[in-house]
Amino acid sequence: MSELIERGAIPEGYKVEVFDGRVIMTPQSPEQDWTVSDVKDAVKASGIARERVFGDVLITFPGENDAAPDLTIIDFDAERRKNSYSFLDVLAVVEVPSEPKDEKDYVRNVQKYGRFGIDFYMIADPFTTTVTLMSEPHAAGYRRVVEIPYGEPVTFTLATGERVEIDTGTFPTRDADGT
């Protein structure tokens, strides 16, 4: 999969991941793109350099399926490995579900990111119009889970001391039937 990504063999507009032995190829919705763009703008406005925030870049997890989160914030001294980074470099991850009640985002990623100690995991859900911010990772997920309705700000402080504030008032919404 990494070789295909490096060669650009993924069709434009699609996100491809291997998860639990399955290849998942998902077209990105406009809502996903707009939400990720809004979050990325807010992260950069918080003073975090663009080199430390990106989307759909491979993050490696030893002994597990690698991931390409919708948005990743990495540490100052993160070491690039060709076109990927190690989970050890990740400070926060943001995902935008592509379908209602997406099991990958709400169950499997919660367990995986928590188990690997990713400090913050944020799900911006255009179907429920809710942001779920998780922190205090542990072996089975996260101890602290806060739900914030769209329109309310989301604020968290990274391990580096950098404070991120995201205005969710511009996040687009989507009906459960996909409209």
Contact map, one row per residue, 1 for C-alpha under 8 A:
11111000000000001100000000000000000000000000000000000000000000000000000000000000000000000000000000000000000000000000000000000000000000000000000000000000000000000000000000000000000
11111100000000000000000000000000000000000000000000000000000000000000000000000000000000000000000000000000000000000000000000000000000000000000000000000000000000000000000000000000000
11111110000000000000000000000000000000000000000000000000000000000000000000000000000000000000000000000000000000000000000000000000000000000000000000000000000000000000000000000000000
11111111110000000000000000000000000000000000000000000000000000000000000000000000000000000000000000000000000000000000000000000000000000000000000000000000000000000000000000000000000
11111111110000000000000000000000000000000000000000000000000000000000000000000000000000000000000000000000000000000000000000000000000000000000000000000000000000000000000000000000000
01111111100000000000000000000000000000000000000000000000000000000000000000000000001000000000000000000000000000000000000000000000000000000000000000000000000000000000000000000000000
00111111100000000000000000000000000000000000000000000000000000000000000000000000000000000000000000000000000000000000000000000000000000000000000000000000000000000000000000000000000
00011111111000000000000000000000000000000000000000000000000000000000000000000000000000000000000000000000000000000000000000000000000000000000000000000000000000000000000000000000000
00011111111000000000000000000000000000000000000000000000000000000000000000000000000000000000000000000000000000000000000000000000000000000000000000000000000000000000000000000000000
00011001111101110000000000000000000000000000000000000000000000000000000000000000000000000000000000000000000000000000000000000000000000000000000000000000000000000000000000000000000
00000001111111000000000000000000000000000000000000000000000000000000000000000000000000000000000000000000000000000000000000000000000000000000000000000000000000000000000000000000000
00000000011111000000000000000000000000000000000000000000000000000000000000000000000000000000000000000000000000000000000000000000000000000000000000000000000000000000000000000000000
00000000001111100000000000110000000000000000000000000000000000000000000000000000000000000000000000000000000000000000000000000000000000000000000000000000000000000000000000000000000
00000000011111110000000011110000000000000000000000000000000000000000000000000000000000000000000000000000000000000000000000000000000000000000000000000000000000000000000000000000000
00000000010011111000000111110000000000000000000000000001000000000000000000000000000000000000000000000000000000000000000000000000000000000000000000000000000000000000000000000000000
00000000010001111100001111000000000000000000000000000000000000000000000000000000000000000000000000000000000000000000000000000000000000000000000000000000000000000000000000000000000
10000000000000111110001110000000000000000000000000000000000000000111000000000000000000000000000000000000000000000000000000000000000000000000000000000000000000000000000000000000000
10000000000000011111111100000000000000000000000000000000000000001110000000000000000000000000000000000000000000000000000000000000000000000000000000000000000000000000000000000000000
00000000000000001111111100000000000000000000000000000000000000001100000000000000000000000000000000000000000000000000000000000000000000000000000000000000000000000000000000000000000
00000000000000000111110000000000000000000000000000000000000000001000000000000000000000000000000000000000000000000000000000000000000000000000000000000000000000000000000000000000000
00000000000000000111111000000000000000000000000000000000000000001000000000000000000000000000000000000000000000000000000000000000000000000000000000000000000000000000000000000000000
00000000000000000111111100000000000000000000000000000000000000000000000000000000000000000000000000000000000000000000000000000000000000000000000000000000000000000000000000000000000
00000000000000011110111110000000000000000000000000000000000000000000000000000000000000000000000000000000000000000000000000000000000000000000000000000000000000000000000000000000000
00000000000000111110011111000000000000000000000000000000000000000000000000000000000000000000000000000000000000000000000000000000000000000000000000000000000000000000000000000000000
00000000000001111000001111100000000000000000000000000000000000000000000000000000000000000000000000000000000000000000000000000000000000000000000000000000000000000000000000000000000
00000000000001110000000111110000000000000000000000000000000000000000000000000000000000000000000001000000000000000000000000000000000000000000000000000000000000000000000000000000000
00000000000011100000000011111000000000000000000000000000000000000000000000000000000000000000000000000000000000000000000000000000000000000000000000000000000000000000000000000000000
00000000000011100000000001111101100000000000000000000000000000000000000000000000000000000000000001000000000000000000000000000000000000000000000000000000000000000000000000000000000
00000000000000000000000000111111100000000000000000000000000000000000000000000000000000000000000001000000000000000000000000000000000000000000000000000000000000000000000000000000000
00000000000000000000000000011111110000000000000000000000000000000000000000000000000000000000000000000000000000000000000000000000000000000000000000000000000000000000000000000000000
00000000000000000000000000001111111000000000000000000000000000000000000000000000000000000000000000000000000000000000000000000100000000000000000000000000000000000000000000111100000
00000000000000000000000000011111111100000000000000000000000000000000000000000000000000000000000111000000000000000000000000000000000000000000000000000000000000000000000000000000000
00000000000000000000000000011111111110000000000000000000000000000000000000000000000000000000000000000000000000000000000000000000000000000000000000000000000000000000000000000000000
00000000000000000000000000000111111111000000000000000000000000000000000000000000000000000000000000000000000000000000000000000000000000000000000000000000000000000000000000110000000
00000000000000000000000000000011111111100000000000000000000000000000000000000000000000000000000100000000000000000000000000010000000000000000000000000000000000000000000000110000000
00000000000000000000000000000001111111110000000000000010000000000000011000000000000000000000010100000000000000000000000000000000000000000000000000000000000000000000000000000000000
00000000000000000000000000000000111111111000000000000000000000000000000000000000000000000000000000000000000000000000000000000000000000000000000000000000000000000000000000000000000
00000000000000000000000000000000011111111100000000000000000000000000000000000000000000000000000000000000000000000000000000000000000000000000000000000000000000000000000001100000000
00000000000000000000000000000000001111111110000000000000000000000000000000000000000000000000000000000000000000000000000000000000000000000000000000000000000000000000010000000000000
00000000000000000000000000000000000111111111000000001100000000000000001000000000000000000000000000000000000000000000000000000000000000000000000000000000000000000000000000000000000
00000000000000000000000000000000000011111111100000000000000000000000000000000000000000000000000000000000000000000000000000000000000000000000000000000000000000000000000000000000000
00000000000000000000000000000000000001111111110000000000000000000000000000000000000000000000000000000000000000000000000000000000000000000000000000000000000000000001111000000000000
00000000000000000000000000000000000000111111111100001000000000000000000000000000000000000000000000000000000000000000000000000000000000000000000000000000000000000001110000000000000
00000000000000000000000000000000000000011111111111001000000000000000000000000000000000000000000000000000000000000000000000000000000000000000000000000000000000000000000000000000000
00000000000000000000000000000000000000001111111100000000000000000000000000000000000000000000000000000000000000000000000000000000000000000000000000000000000000000000000000000000000
00000000000000000000000000000000000000000111111100000000000000000000000000000000000000000000000000000000000000000000000000000000000000000000000000000000000000000111100000000000000
00000000000000000000000000000000000000000011111110000000000000000000000000000000000000000000000000000000000000000000000000000000000000000000000000000000000000000100000000000000000
00000000000000000000000000000000000000000011111111011000000000000000000000000000000000000000000000000000000000000000000000000000000000000000000000000000000000000100000000000000000
00000000000000000000000000000000000000000001001111111000000000000000000000000000000000000000000000000000000000000000000000000000000000000000000000000000000000000000000000000000000
00000000000000000000000000000000000000000001000111111100000000000000000000000000000000000000000000000000000000000000000000000000000000000000000000000000000000000000000000000000000
00000000000000000000000000000000000000000000000011111100000000000000000000000000000000000000000000000000000000000000000000000000000000000000000000000000000000000000000000000000000
00000000000000000000000000000000000000000000000111111100000000000000000111110000000000000000000000000000000000000000000000000000000000000000000000000000000000000000000000000000000
00000000000000000000000000000000000000010011000111111110000000000000001111000000000000000000000000000000000000000000000000000000000000000000000000000000000000000000000000000000000
00000000000000000000000000000000000000010000000001111111100000000000001110000000000000000000000000000000000000000000000000000000000000000000000000000000000000000000000000000000000
00000000000000000000000000000000000100000000000000001111100000000001111100000000000000000000000000000000000000000000000000000000000000000000000000000000000000000000000000000000000
00000000000000100000000000000000000000000000000000000111110000000001111000000000000000000000000000000000000000000000000000000000000000000000000000000000000000000000000000000000000
00000000000000000000000000000000000000000000000000000111111000000011100100000000001110000000000000000000000000000000000000000000000000000000000000000000000000000000000000000000000
00000000000000000000000000000000000000000000000000000001111100000111100000000000001110000000000000000000000000000000000000000000000000000000000000000000000000000000000000000000000
00000000000000000000000000000000000000000000000000000000111110000111100000000000000111100000000000000000000000000000000000000000000000000000000000000000000000000000000000000000000
00000000000000000000000000000000000000000000000000000000011111001110000000000000000111100000000000000000000000000000000000000000000000000000000000000000000000000000000000000000000
00000000000000000000000000000000000000000000000000000000001111111110000000000000000001100000000000000000000000000001000000000000000000000000000000000000000000000000000000000000000
00000000000000000000000000000000000000000000000000000000000111111100000000000000000000000000000000000000000000000000000000000000000000000000000000000000000000000000000000000000000
00000000000000000000000000000000000000000000000000000000000011111000000000000000000000000000000000000000000000000000000000000000000000000000000000000000000000000000000000000000000
00000000000000000000000000000000000000000000000000000000000011111100000000000000000000000000000000000000000000000000000000000000000000000000000000000000000000000000000000000000000
00000000000000000111100000000000000000000000000000000000000111111110000000000000000000000000000000000000000000000000000000000000000000000000000000000000000000000000000000000000000
00000000000000001110000000000000000000000000000000000000011111011111000000000000000000000000000000000000000000000000000000000000000000000000000000000000000000000000000000000000000
00000000000000001100000000000000000000000000000000000000111110001111100000000000000000000000000000000000000000000000000000000000000000000000000000000000000000000000000000000000000
00000000000000001000000000000000000000000000000000000011111000000111110000000000000000000000000000000000000000000000000000000000000000000000000000000000000000000000000000000000000
00000000000000000000000000000000000000000000000000000011111000000011111100000000000000000000111000000000000000000000000000000000000000000000000000000000000000000000000000000000000
00000000000000000000000000000000000100000000000000000011000000000001111100000000000000000000111100000000000000000000000000000000000000000000000000000000000000000000000000000000000
00000000000000000000000000000000000100010000000000001111000000000000111110000000000000000000111000000000000000000000000000000000000000000000000000000000000000000000000000000000000
00000000000000000000000000000000000000000000000000011110100000000000111111000000000000000111110000000000000000000000000000000000000000000000000000000000000000000000000000000000000
00000000000000000000000000000000000000000000000000011100000000000000001111100000000000000111100000000000000000000000000000000000000000000000000000000000000000000000000000000000000
00000000000000000000000000000000000000000000000000011000000000000000000111110100000000001111000000000000000000000000000000000000000000000000000000000000000000000000000000000000000
00000000000000000000000000000000000000000000000000010000000000000000000011111100000000001110000000000000000000000000000000000000000000000000000000000000000000010000000000000000000
00000000000000000000000000000000000000000000000000010000000000000000000001111100000000000000000000000000000000000000000000000000000000000000000000000000000000000000000000000000000
00000000000000000000000000000000000000000000000000000000000000000000000000111110000000001000000000000000000000000000000000000000000000000000000000000000000000000000000000000000000
00000000000000000000000000000000000000000000000000000000000000000000000001111111000010001000000000000000000000000000000000000000000000000000000000000000000000000000000000000000000
00000000000000000000000000000000000000000000000000000000000000000000000000001111100011001000000000000000000000000000000000000000000000000000000000000000000000000000000000000000000
00000000000000000000000000000000000000000000000000000000000000000000000000000111111110000000000000000000000000000000000000000000000000000000000000000000000000000000000000000000000
00000000000000000000000000000000000000000000000000000000000000000000000000000011111110000000000000000000000000000000000000000000000000000000000000000000000000000000000000000000000
00000000000000000000000000000000000000000000000000000000000000000000000000000001111100000000000000000000000000000000000000000000000000000000000000000000000000000000000000000000000
00000100000000000000000000000000000000000000000000000000110000000000000000000001111110000000000000000000000000000000000000000000000000000000000000000000000000000000000000000000000
00000000000000000000000000000000000000000000000000000000111100000000000000000001111111000000000000000000000000000000000000000000000000000000000000000000000000000000000000000000000
00000000000000000000000000000000000000000000000000000000111100000000000000000111101111101000000000000000000000000000000000000000000000000000000000000000000000000000000000000000000
00000000000000000000000000000000000000000000000000000000001110000000000000000010000111111100000000000000000000000000000000000000000000000000000000000000000000000000000000000000000
00000000000000000000000000000000000000000000000000000000001110000000000000000000000011111100000000000000000000000001010000000000000000000000000000000000000000000000000000000000000
00000000000000000000000000000000000000000000000000000000000000000000000000000000000001111100000000000000000000000000000000000000000000000000000000000000000000000000000000000000000
00000000000000000000000000000000000000000000000000000000000000000000000001101110000011111110000000000000000000000000000000000000000000000000000000000000000000000000000000000000000
00000000000000000000000000000000000000000000000000000000000000000000000111100000000001111111100000000000000000000000010000000000000000000000000000000000000000000000000000000000000
00000000000000000000000000000000000000000000000000000000000000000000000111100000000000001111100000000000000000000000011100000000000000000000000000000000000001100000000000000000000
00000000000000000000000000000000000000000000000000000000000000000000000111000000000000000111110000000000000000000000011111000000000000000000000000000000000001000000000000000000000
00000000000000000000000000000000000000000000000000000000000000000000111110000000000000000111111000000000000000000000010111000000000000000000000000000000000000000000000000000000000
00000000000000000000000000000000000100000000000000000000000000000000111100000000000000000001111100000000000000000000000011110000000000000000000000000000000000000000000000000000000
00000000000000000000000000000000000000000000000000000000000000000000111000000000000000000000111110000000100000000000000011110000000000000000000000000000000000000000000000000000000
00000000000000000000000000000001001100000000000000000000000000000000010000000000000000000000011111000000100000000000000000111100000000000000000000000000000000000000000000000000000
00000000000000000000000000000001000000000000000000000000000000000000000000000000000000000000001111111100100000000000000000111100000000000000000000000000000000000000000000000000000
00000000000000000000000001011001000000000000000000000000000000000000000000000000000000000000000111110100000000000000000000000000000000000000000000000000000000000000000000000000000
00000000000000000000000000000000000000000000000000000000000000000000000000000000000000000000000011111100000000000000000000000010000000000000000000000000000000000000000000000001010
00000000000000000000000000000000000000000000000000000000000000000000000000000000000000000000000011111100000000000000000000000011000000000000000000000000000000000000000000000001000
00000000000000000000000000000000000000000000000000000000000000000000000000000000000000000000000010111110010000000000000000000000000000000000000000000000000000000000000000000000000
00000000000000000000000000000000000000000000000000000000000000000000000000000000000000000000000011111111110000000000000000000000000000000000000000000000000000000000000000000000000
00000000000000000000000000000000000000000000000000000000000000000000000000000000000000000000000000001111111100000000000000000000000000000000000000000000000000000000000000000000000
00000000000000000000000000000000000000000000000000000000000000000000000000000000000000000000000000000111111110000000000000000000000000000000000000000000000000000000000000000000000
00000000000000000000000000000000000000000000000000000000000000000000000000000000000000000000001110000111111111000000000000100000000000000000000000000000000000000000000000000000000
00000000000000000000000000000000000000000000000000000000000000000000000000000000000000000000000000001111111111000000000000000000000000000000000000000000000000000000000000000000000
00000000000000000000000000000000000000000000000000000000000000000000000000000000000000000000000000000011111111100000000000000000000000000000000000000000000000000000000000000000000
00000000000000000000000000000000000000000000000000000000000000000000000000000000000000000000000000000011111111110000000000000000000000000000000000000000000000000000000000000000000
00000000000000000000000000000000000000000000000000000000000000000000000000000000000000000000000000000001111111111000000000000000000000000000000000000000000000000000000000000000000
00000000000000000000000000000000000000000000000000000000000000000000000000000000000000000000000000000000111111111100000010000000000000000001110000000000000000000000000000000000000
00000000000000000000000000000000000000000000000000000000000000000000000000000000000000000000000000000000001111111110000000000000000000000011110000000000000000000000000000000000000
00000000000000000000000000000000000000000000000000000000000000000000000000000000000000000000000000000000000111111111000000000000000000000001100000000000000000000000000000000000000
00000000000000000000000000000000000000000000000000000000000000000000000000000000000000000000000000000000000011111111110010000000000000001000100000000000000000000000000000000000000
00000000000000000000000000000000000000000000000000000000000000000000000000000000000000000000000000000000000001111111111000000000000000011111110000000000000000000000000000000000000
00000000000000000000000000000000000000000000000000000000000000000000000000000000000000000000000000000000000000111111110000000000000000001111100000000000000000000000000000000000000
00000000000000000000000000000000000000000000000000000000000010000000000000000000000000100000000000000000000000011111110000000000000000001010000000000000000000000000000000000000000
00000000000000000000000000000000000000000000000000000000000000000000000000000000000000000000000000000000000000001111111000000000000000001100000000000000000000000000000000000000000
00000000000000000000000000000000000000000000000000000000000000000000000000000000000000100111100000000000000000001111111110000000000000001000000000000000000000000000000000000000000
00000000000000000000000000000000000000000000000000000000000000000000000000000000000000000011000000000000000000000100111110000000000000111000000000000000000001100000000000000000000
00000000000000000000000000000000000000000000000000000000000000000000000000000000000000000011100000000000000000000000011111000000000011111000000000000000000000000000000000000000000
00000000000000000000000000000000000000000000000000000000000000000000000000000000000000000001111000000000000001001000011111100000000011100000000000000000000000000000000000000000000
00000000000000000000000000000000000000000000000000000000000000000000000000000000000000000001111000000000000000000000000111110000001111000000000000000000000000000000000000000000000
00000000000000000000000000000000000000000000000000000000000000000000000000000000000000000000011110000000100000000000000011111000001110000000000000000000000000000000000000000000000
00000000000000000000000000000000001000000000000000000000000000000000000000000000000000000000011110000000000000000000000001111100111100000000000000000000000000000000000000000000000
00000000000000000000000000000000000000000000000000000000000000000000000000000000000000000000000110000000000000000000000000111111111000000000000000000000000000000000000000001000000
00000000000000000000000000000010000000000000000000000000000000000000000000000000000000000000000110000000000000000000000000011111110000000000000000000000000000000000000000111110000
00000000000000000000000000000000000000000000000000000000000000000000000000000000000000000000000000110000000000000000000000001111100000000000000000000000000000000000000000001111000
00000000000000000000000000000000000000000000000000000000000000000000000000000000000000000000000000010000000000000000000000001111110000000000000000000000000000000000000000000000000
00000000000000000000000000000000000000000000000000000000000000000000000000000000000000000000000000000000000000000000000000011111111000000000000000001100000000000000000000001000000
00000000000000000000000000000000000000000000000000000000000000000000000000000000000000000000000000000000000000000000000000011101111100000000000000111100000000000000000000000000000
00000000000000000000000000000000000000000000000000000000000000000000000000000000000000000000000000000000000000000000000001111000111110000000000000111100010000000000000000000000000
00000000000000000000000000000000000000000000000000000000000000000000000000000000000000000000000000000000000000000000000001110000011111000000000011110000000000000000000000000000000
00000000000000000000000000000000000000000000000000000000000000000000000000000000000000000000000000000000000000000000000111100000001111100000000011110000000000000000000000000000000
00000000000000000000000000000000000000000000000000000000000000000000000000000000000000000000000000000000000000000000000111000000000111111000011111000000000000000000000000000000000
00000000000000000000000000000000000000000000000000000000000000000000000000000000000000000000000000000000000000000000001110000000000011111000011110000000000000000000000000000000000
00000000000000000000000000000000000000000000000000000000000000000000000000000000000000000000000000000000000000000100001100000000000001111100011100000000000000000000000000000000000
00000000000000000000000000000000000000000000000000000000000000000000000000000000000000000000000000000000000000001111111100000000000001111110111000000000000000000000000000000000000
00000000000000000000000000000000000000000000000000000000000000000000000000000000000000000000000000000000000000000110100000000000000000011111111000000000000000000000000000000000000
00000000000000000000000000000000000000000000000000000000000000000000000000000000000000000000000000000000000000100111000000000000000000001111100000000000000000000000000000000000000
00000000000000000000000000000000000000000000000000000000000000000000000000000000000000000000000000000000000001110110000000000000000000000111110000000000000000000000000000000000000
00000000000000000000000000000000000000000000000000000000000000000000000000000000000000000000000000000000000001111110000000000000000000001111111000000000000000000000000000000000000
00000000000000000000000000000000000000000000000000000000000000000000000000000000000000000000000000000000000001100100000000000000000001111101111110000000000000000000000000000000000
00000000000000000000000000000000000000000000000000000000000000000000000000000000000000000000000000000000000000000000000000000000000001111100111110000000000000000000000000000000000
00000000000000000000000000000000000000000000000000000000000000000000000000000000000000000000000000000000000000000000000000000000000001110000011111000000000000000000000000000000000
00000000000000000000000000000000000000000000000000000000000000000000000000000000000000000000000000000000000000000000000000000000000111100000011111100000000000000000000000000000000
00000000000000000000000000000000000000000000000000000000000000000000000000000000000000000000000000000000000000000000000000000000000111000000000111110000000000000000000000000000000
00000000000000000000000000000000000000000000000000000000000000000000000000000000000000000000000000000000000000000000000000000000011110000000000011111000000000000000000000000000000
00000000000000000000000000000000000000000000000000000000000000000000000000000000000000000000000000000000000000000000000000000000011110000000000001111101110000000000000000000000000
00000000000000000000000000000000000000000000000000000000000000000000000000000000000000000000000000000000000000000000000000000000111000000000000000111111000000000000000000000000000
00000000000000000000000000000000000000000000000000000000000000000000000000000000000000000000000000000000000000000000000000000000111000000000000000011111100000000000000110100000000
00000000000000000000000000000000000000000000000000000000000000000000000000000000000000000000000000000000000000000000000000000000000000000000000000001111100000000000001111000000000
00000000000000000000000000000000000000000000000000000000000000000000000000000000000000000000000000000000000000000000000000000000000000000000000000011111110000000000001110000000000
00000000000000000000000000000000000000000000000000000000000000000000000000000000000000000000000000000000000000000000000000000000000000000000000000010111111000000000111110000000000
00000000000000000000000000000000000000000000000000000000000000000000000000000000000000000000000000000000000000000000000000000000001000000000000000010001111100000000111100000000000
00000000000000000000000000000000000000000000000000000000000000000000000000000000000000000000000000000000000000000000000000000000000000000000000000000000111110000011110000000000000
00000000000000000000000000000000000000000000000000000000000000000000000000000000000000000000000000000000000000000000000000000000000000000000000000000000011111000011100000000000000
00000000000000000000000000000000000000000000000000000000000000000000000000000000000000000000000000000000000000000000000000000000000000000000000000000000001111111111000000000000000
00000000000000000000000000000000000000000000000000000000000000000000000000000000000000000011000000000000000000000000001000000000000000000000000000000000000111111111000000000000000
00000000000000000000000000000000000000000000000000000000000000000000000000000000000000000010000000000000000000000000001000000000000000000000000000000000000011111100000000000000000
00000000000000000000000000000000000000000000000000000000000000000000000000100000000000000000000000000000000000000000000000000000000000000000000000000000000011111100000000000000000
00000000000000000000000000000000000000000000000000000000000000000000000000000000000000000000000000000000000000000000000000000000000000000000000000000000000011111110000000000000000
00000000000000000000000000000000000000000000011100000000000000000000000000000000000000000000000000000000000000000000000000000000000000000000000000000000000011111111000000000000000
00000000000000000000000000000000000000000000010000000000000000000000000000000000000000000000000000000000000000000000000000000000000000000000000000000000001111001111100000000000000
00000000000000000000000000000000000000000110010000000000000000000000000000000000000000000000000000000000000000000000000000000000000000000000000000000000001111000111110000000000000
00000000000000000000000000000000000000000110010000000000000000000000000000000000000000000000000000000000000000000000000000000000000000000000000000000000111100000011111000000000000
00000000000000000000000000000000000000100110000000000000000000000000000000000000000000000000000000000000000000000000000000000000000000000000000000000000111000000001111100000000000
00000000000000000000000000000000000000000100000000000000000000000000000000000000000000000000000000000000000000000000000000000000000000000000000000000011110000000000111111000000000
00000000000000000000000000000000000000000000000000000000000000000000000000000000000000000000000000000000000000000000000000000000000000000000000000000111110000000000011111100000000
00000000000000000000000000000000000000000000000000000000000000000000000000000000000000000000000000000000000000000000000000000000000000000000000000000111100000000000001111100000000
00000000000000000000000000000000000001000000000000000000000000000000000000000000000000000000000000000000000000000000000000000000000000000000000000000010000000000000001111110000000
00000000000000000000000000000010011001000000000000000000000000000000000000000000000000000000000000000000000000000000000000000100000000000000000000000100000000000000000111111000000
00000000000000000000000000000010011000000000000000000000000000000000000000000000000000000000000000000000000000000000000000000100000000000000000000000000000000000000000001111100000
00000000000000000000000000000010000000000000000000000000000000000000000000000000000000000000000000000000000000000000000000001110100000000000000000000000000000000000000000111110000
00000000000000000000000000000010000000000000000000000000000000000000000000000000000000000000000000000000000000000000000000000110000000000000000000000000000000000000000000011111011
00000000000000000000000000000000000000000000000000000000000000000000000000000000000000000000000000000000000000000000000000000110000000000000000000000000000000000000000000001111111
00000000000000000000000000000000000000000000000000000000000000000000000000000000000000000000000000110000000000000000000000000010000000000000000000000000000000000000000000000111111
00000000000000000000000000000000000000000000000000000000000000000000000000000000000000000000000000000000000000000000000000000000000000000000000000000000000000000000000000000011111
00000000000000000000000000000000000000000000000000000000000000000000000000000000000000000000000000100000000000000000000000000000000000000000000000000000000000000000000000000111111
00000000000000000000000000000000000000000000000000000000000000000000000000000000000000000000000000000000000000000000000000000000000000000000000000000000000000000000000000000111111
